Amino acid sequence: MRTIWLTGLLAVHLNAQVMSIEEYEPRSTLVVPENPRTRAKYPFIDVHSHQNPLMPPERLDQLVRDMDSINLRVMVNLSGGSGERLRNGIQNMKGRYPERFVLFANLDFRGFGEPHWGQRAAAQLEQDVRNGAQGLKIFKNLGLSVRDTSGQRVPVDDPRLDPVWETCARLGIPVLIHTGDPWPFFQPMDRFNERWLELKLHPGRAHPPDRAPTWEALMAEQHRLFAKHPKTVFINAHLGWLGGNLAELGRLMDKLPNMYTEIGAVLAELGRQPRFARQWFIRYQDRVLFGKDAWNPVEYHTYFRVLETADEYFDYYRKYHAFWKLYGLDLPDDVLKKLYYKNALRIIPGISSKGFPE
């Protein structure tokens, strides 16, 4: 009998030893006050979402019901495209729900490097704005994978793009720009890399030096772009990948008054430094917008809890983004209102203020 018991104990021990980190999901035994949030305290504008602008009516109706369930008043769809697709998408989404959606245009980089490409792109953007676009979204392919007609990488601050930025300034539309990826994605995938688990699960997210410029080079290109075009409003996506160094992000914002930012997909960075992040939000309350990125209504609940409560030691919704616990920032109401809707109403033209508190 003792032999059977020891054999069973050994089997349990061996199974524990071979368990992978992907399988390890410890359950906290900490008992603390909990104040979960399933609906935002105030109606909000999500400036960072991606939807098919040509979705059928029944899916669009469901999307709006899901938005209502979390108090999402206006969604900015950054995947508007350009030309006919954009025009049709605006007619589809805003035609059915004129006050609930905003669409941003995108650039088509095909033929980049041909004579007068920048002027043609700027003219197309101007037409897209006449057709209803309320901003421009730049994806991370600029700086990473966009090549010109000679096969050379196109840097973020390439002067051939200047006519586009100048057109945005003249038309008064913001540019929401995503440059690069988190710093660890550019570092060796070793035991010191904080995003090791994510890179193991999603190896395509790595940017080794033989395939990409350095993170520092990409950020320098982006920051030079902002400085070169001070009359253009830029919304630096994902806290400019400086959510883990808010002091540096603050210095950058002090230097570049035309740069705003948003919190899409970087909530985990904020939730692990609640005291300093709260101070930072209060200081830069006029410059930060709410964004989420990937659409999943349930995941917004964690955003609300981090931003609105003082809860301690709770889970993020994706372990491979954050294996650490989160803490609430308990932001003041006046800061929340600016983050949730006031700043977006101020810098994105054409959003109706209907349904938002003063």
PyMOL commands that set and color helices and strands:
alter all, ss='L'
color gray80, all
select helices_A, chain A and resi 2-18+57-70+83-96+117-130+141-144+159-171+183-186+196-201+203-205+215-228+237-241+246-255+267-271+274-283+297-308+333-347
alter helices_A, ss='H'
color red, helices_A
select strands_A, chain A and resi 44-49+72-77+101-103+105-106+136-138+175-177+234-236+259-262+288-289
alter strands_A, ss='S'
color yellow, strands_A
deselect
rebuild
show_as cartoon
